[in-house]
Amino acid sequence: MDDNPTITYKAAPPVPPFATDSWLRPVVCASGTKALAGGVARFTDIDLLMRHDGRYVVVRMDCDDLIASADDSNRAVTALDRLMAPRPAFAGLDMDRPHLMGVVNVTPDSFSDGGQRLAPAEAIAAATAMQTAGAAIIDIGGESTRPGAAPVTRNQELARVLPPITALARAGATISIDTRHADVMRRAVAGGASIINDIAALQGDGALAAAAASGVPVILMHMQGDPQTMQDNPAYEFAPVEIYRFLEARIAAARAAGIPDAMIAVDPGFGFGKTVPHNLQLVNWLGLLHGLGVPILFGASRKSTIAALSANEPADRRLPGSLALALAACRQGAQLIRVHDVAETAQALAIEVALLAADSPAGR
């Protein structure tokens, strides 16, 4: 169990489930009897998280007990169904297993690979190699969003991203444009991008309208603050719930703008306005986000939390920690994993998925 001063663990709910603010975290285990979000991760029990008397209370129980004890059994059944319902295909990808998104930063200052793929030919070659290694999506970004990064003009961003997007799309690649700017979204989609991946969750000027008009799927990410200030002093009462509520509101905003749920995925924003303890909390409670009813993207590849928990390694020496986090996300049912090291992660995920399948009820 997580050690958090805002949480109390109890043997029984202090009030009936759903009589107050409530959330469900599936307790994933290889031998679980219920498929999480129709994928390879499985669970039998759930952690019922409740807001009660100014604190968060967690009670572990099985699904039948949750329904039987709930203040509103229909609400309990609906909440459980959202955890288990198979997700529709996202950008043409079946969501019954994890897929890799390969990172191609065409920037001079990204934290991990800045300057390495600034030339279009280098970006195209890197993306093609990632596809061969197992990336289902290539995520192309032209503005660094590392902590403290300086913004760039829209013309600079477009000049960086459009040549590789156009070339790769013509070759049949599934491209996501990593941007928070409406003009870039429109031009990138016109150039062949088939997903909009926005760290600002479509809160920028005109972004929501541009994304809705594009007709392509969107990924909404949580970030506290902005890249210039997000790591100054991030603070939460309990990060997983605040992230959940933010993403729930952004899904509602996207839906109201005309973007259907089947074209929405969410990203909890590992490392974006979060301390190391917040990031660990986020990973341990990642399954909570399945209650939103849409696919989850998880991206922790090469991030500084790995070095902080290890020996302060530079970004290009954080592969083992990146793999550990990718596998943790897979076990929590994340359907999309954003990574720099595609071949290595693909191999690790292949083993993890095989192990989960072999110990499932159907595999025994």
C-alpha positions in Angstrom: 0.0 0.0 0.0 1.1 3.6 -0.7 2.4 5.6 2.3 0.6 8.9 2.0 -0.4 11.2 4.9 -3.7 12.2 3.2 -4.9 8.6 3.0 -6.4 6.2 5.6 -6.7 2.5 4.9 -9.8 0.9 6.4 -11.3 -2.6 6.5 -14.8 -1.2 5.7 -16.2 1.9 4.1 -17.1 4.7 6.6 -20.3 5.3 4.6 -21.8 3.3 1.7 -19.8 3.4 -1.5 -20.8 6.3 -3.8 -22.6 8.1 -0.9 -19.7 10.6 -1.2 -17.0 11.3 -3.8 -15.7 7.8 -4.9 -13.2 6.4 -7.3 -12.1 2.8 -8.1 -8.6 1.5 -8.5 -8.5 -2.1 -9.9 -6.0 -4.2 -8.0 -4.2 -5.8 -10.9 -2.9 -9.3 -10.7 -1.9 -11.9 -13.3 -4.5 -14.4 -12.0 -7.4 -11.9 -11.9 -10.8 -12.9 -13.2 -11.8 -9.7 -14.9 -10.1 -8.1 -17.9 -9.2 -4.4 -17.4 -10.5 -2.2 -20.2 -10.8 -5.3 -22.4 -7.0 -5.8 -22.5 -4.3 -8.1 -21.1 -4.2 -6.7 -17.5 -6.6 -8.4 -15.1 -8.1 -7.8 -11.6 -10.5 -9.3 -9.1 -10.5 -6.9 -6.2 -10.7 -3.1 -6.3 -9.6 -0.3 -4.0 -12.5 1.9 -3.2 -11.2 5.4 -2.7 -13.6 7.8 -0.9 -13.5 11.4 0.1 -14.8 11.5 3.7 -14.4 14.0 6.5 -11.7 15.9 4.7 -9.5 12.8 4.0 -9.2 10.1 1.5 -10.2 6.6 2.7 -9.2 3.4 0.9 -11.0 0.1 1.3 -10.1 -3.1 -0.6 -13.0 -5.2 -1.5 -14.2 -7.5 -4.3 -16.6 -6.3 -6.9 -19.7 -8.2 -5.6 -19.2 -6.6 -2.2 -18.9 -3.2 -3.7 -22.2 -3.5 -5.5 -24.0 -5.1 -2.5 -22.8 -2.3 -0.1 -23.2 0.7 -2.5 -25.5 3.5 -1.8 -26.5 3.3 -5.4 -25.9 -0.2 -6.9 -26.5 1.0 -10.5 -23.8 3.6 -10.1 -21.4 0.9 -8.7 -22.2 -1.4 -11.7 -21.6 1.5 -14.1 -18.3 2.4 -12.5 -17.1 -1.2 -12.7 -18.3 -1.5 -16.3 -16.2 1.5 -17.2 -13.1 -0.3 -15.8 -13.8 -3.5 -17.9 -15.5 -2.3 -21.1 -13.3 -2.9 -24.2 -12.1 0.4 -25.6 -12.9 1.2 -29.3 -9.9 1.2 -31.7 -7.9 4.4 -31.4 -6.4 5.8 -34.5 -7.0 2.4 -36.1 -5.2 0.5 -33.3 -7.0 -2.2 -31.3 -6.9 -1.3 -27.6 -6.8 -4.9 -26.4 -3.0 -4.8 -26.0 -0.4 -2.1 -25.5 1.1 -0.2 -28.4 4.3 1.8 -28.6 4.6 5.4 -29.6 8.1 6.3 -30.7 9.4 9.8 -29.8 11.0 11.9 -32.5 11.9 15.4 -31.3 12.9 17.8 -34.1 14.2 20.4 -31.6 17.6 21.6 -30.6 16.8 21.6 -26.9 14.7 18.6 -25.9 15.9 17.0 -22.6 16.9 13.6 -24.1 17.6 13.9 -27.8 17.6 17.6 -28.6 19.5 18.4 -31.8 20.0 14.8 -32.8 17.1 14.8 -35.3 16.7 18.4 -36.3 17.4 17.8 -40.0 14.4 16.3 -41.8 16.4 13.4 -43.2 17.6 12.4 -39.7 14.1 12.6 -38.3 12.7 10.5 -41.1 15.4 7.9 -40.7 14.9 7.7 -36.9 11.1 7.3 -37.3 11.5 4.6 -40.0 13.8 2.7 -37.7 11.3 3.0 -34.8 8.5 1.6 -37.0 10.7 -1.3 -38.0 11.4 -1.9 -34.3 7.7 -2.0 -33.4 6.4 1.6 -32.9 2.7 1.8 -34.0 2.7 5.6 -33.7 5.5 8.2 -34.4 5.1 11.2 -32.2 6.7 14.3 -33.8 7.3 17.5 -31.8 8.9 20.7 -32.7 8.8 22.6 -29.4 10.7 21.4 -26.3 8.5 21.1 -23.3 11.2 20.1 -20.8 11.2 22.0 -17.5 12.2 25.6 -18.2 12.1 25.3 -21.9 11.7 28.5 -23.9 8.8 28.8 -26.3 9.3 29.0 -30.0 7.3 30.8 -32.7 4.7 28.9 -34.7 6.7 29.4 -37.9 9.7 27.8 -36.2 7.6 24.9 -35.0 6.0 24.3 -38.3 9.3 24.5 -40.2 10.6 21.7 -38.0 7.6 19.3 -38.0 6.0 19.6 -41.5 8.8 18.0 -43.6 9.1 14.8 -41.6 5.3 14.6 -41.1 4.6 14.9 -44.8 7.3 12.4 -45.8 6.4 9.8 -43.2 2.6 10.1 -43.8 3.1 9.5 -47.5 5.0 6.3 -46.6 2.0 5.2 -44.5 3.1 6.0 -41.0 0.7 6.8 -38.2 1.9 10.2 -37.0 0.9 12.1 -33.9 1.7 15.8 -33.7 3.0 16.8 -30.3 1.8 20.4 -30.0 -0.3 22.7 -27.9 -0.8 25.3 -30.7 -3.9 25.5 -32.9 -2.1 26.7 -36.0 0.4 23.8 -35.8 -2.4 21.3 -35.2 -4.3 22.4 -38.4 -1.2 22.5 -40.6 0.2 19.2 -39.2 -3.1 17.3 -39.8 -3.3 18.8 -43.3 0.2 17.5 -43.9 -0.7 13.9 -42.8 -0.7 13.7 -39.0 -3.5 11.5 -37.8 -3.4 12.2 -34.0 -3.1 15.4 -32.0 -1.1 14.9 -28.8 -1.4 18.1 -26.6 0.4 18.5 -23.3 -2.0 21.4 -22.5 -5.2 19.2 -23.1 -6.6 21.6 -25.7 -6.7 24.6 -23.4 -4.7 26.9 -25.7 -6.2 29.6 -27.8 -8.3 28.0 -30.5 -6.9 24.5 -29.8 -10.2 22.9 -28.9 -11.9 24.2 -32.1 -8.9 23.2 -34.2 -8.8 19.7 -32.9 -12.6 19.2 -33.3 -12.5 20.5 -36.8 -9.5 18.2 -37.7 -11.5 15.0 -37.3 -8.6 13.1 -35.9 -8.2 11.5 -32.4 -6.7 13.6 -29.6 -4.6 12.8 -26.5 -5.3 15.1 -23.5 -2.4 15.4 -21.0 -2.4 16.7 -17.4 0.2 19.3 -16.6 0.3 21.6 -13.5 1.5 25.0 -14.7 3.5 25.3 -18.0 6.9 24.1 -19.1 8.6 27.3 -17.9 7.2 27.0 -14.3 5.8 23.6 -13.8 8.7 22.2 -11.7 9.1 25.3 -9.5 6.9 24.0 -6.7 4.3 21.5 -7.8 1.8 20.7 -5.0 -1.2 18.4 -4.7 -3.4 17.1 -1.9 -3.6 13.8 -3.6 -2.2 13.8 -7.1 -4.1 10.9 -8.7 -7.5 12.3 -7.8 -6.6 15.8 -9.0 -5.2 14.4 -12.2 -8.4 12.3 -12.7 -10.7 15.3 -12.1 -8.7 17.5 -14.5 -8.8 14.9 -17.3 -12.5 14.2 -16.6 -13.2 17.9 -17.2 -11.1 18.1 -20.3 -12.9 15.0 -21.8 -16.2 16.7 -21.1 -14.9 19.9 -22.8 -13.7 17.9 -25.8 -17.0 16.0 -26.0 -18.9 19.3 -25.9 -16.8 20.6 -28.8 -17.9 17.6 -30.9 -15.0 15.2 -30.3 -16.5 11.7 -29.4 -15.2 9.7 -26.6 -13.9 7.0 -29.1 -11.5 9.6 -30.4 -10.1 10.7 -27.0 -7.2 9.2 -25.0 -5.6 10.7 -21.8 -2.1 11.0 -20.5 -1.5 11.7 -16.7 1.6 13.7 -17.5 4.4 11.9 -15.7 7.0 14.5 -14.9 4.9 17.5 -15.9 4.4 19.6 -12.8 5.1 16.7 -10.5 7.8 15.8 -7.9 9.3 12.3 -7.7 6.8 11.2 -5.0 3.9 12.5 -7.2 5.2 10.5 -10.1 5.5 7.3 -8.0 1.9 7.9 -6.8 0.8 8.4 -10.4 2.2 5.1 -11.5 0.8 3.2 -8.5 -2.6 4.7 -9.0 -2.6 4.6 -12.8 -5.4 2.1 -13.0 -7.7 4.7 -11.4 -7.8 6.5 -14.8 -9.6 3.6 -16.5 -12.7 5.0 -14.8 -12.6 7.7 -17.4 -13.6 5.2 -20.0 -10.9 6.1 -22.6 -7.4 4.7 -23.5 -4.5 5.7 -21.3 -1.1 6.9 -22.7 1.8 6.7 -20.4 5.2 8.4 -21.0 8.0 8.2 -18.5 10.9 7.3 -20.9 14.3 8.7 -19.8 12.7 11.2 -17.4 14.6 12.7 -14.5 12.6 10.8 -11.8 14.6 7.7 -13.0 17.9 9.4 -12.2 16.6 10.8 -9.0 15.7 7.3 -7.8 19.0 5.8 -9.0 22.5 7.3 -9.5 21.7 10.6 -11.3 22.4 9.1 -14.7 22.1 11.3 -17.8 19.1 10.9 -20.0 20.7 8.5 -22.5 21.6 6.1 -19.6 18.1 5.7 -18.2 16.9 2.7 -20.3 16.6 0.2 -17.4 14.5 2.6 -15.4 12.4 3.5 -18.5 11.7 -0.2 -19.1 10.7 -0.7 -15.4 8.2 2.1 -15.7 6.8 1.0 -19.1 6.2 -2.5 -17.7 4.5 -1.0 -14.6 2.2 0.9 -16.9 1.5 -2.2 -19.0 0.5 -4.1 -15.8 -1.9 -1.3 -15.0 -3.5 -1.6 -18.4 -2.1 1.4 -20.2 -2.8 0.9 -23.9 -0.2 3.4 -25.3 3.4 3.7 -24.1 5.5 6.6 -25.3 9.2 5.8 -25.5 12.5 6.8 -27.0 14.0 3.2 -27.0 11.5 1.3 -29.2 13.2 -2.0 -29.9 14.2 -2.6 -26.2 10.7 -1.6 -24.9 9.0 -3.8 -27.6 11.0 -6.8 -26.4 10.2 -6.2 -22.7 6.5 -5.7 -23.4 6.3 -8.8 -25.5 7.5 -10.8 -22.5 5.3 -9.0 -20.1 2.2 -9.5 -22.3 3.0 -13.2 -22.7 3.4 -13.7 -19.0 0.1 -12.0 -18.3 -1.7 -14.0 -21.0 -0.2 -17.3 -19.8 -1.5 -16.8 -16.2 -5.0 -15.5 -17.2 -8.0 -17.8 -16.7 -8.1 -18.4 -20.4 -4.5 -19.3 -20.5 -4.6 -22.0 -17.8 
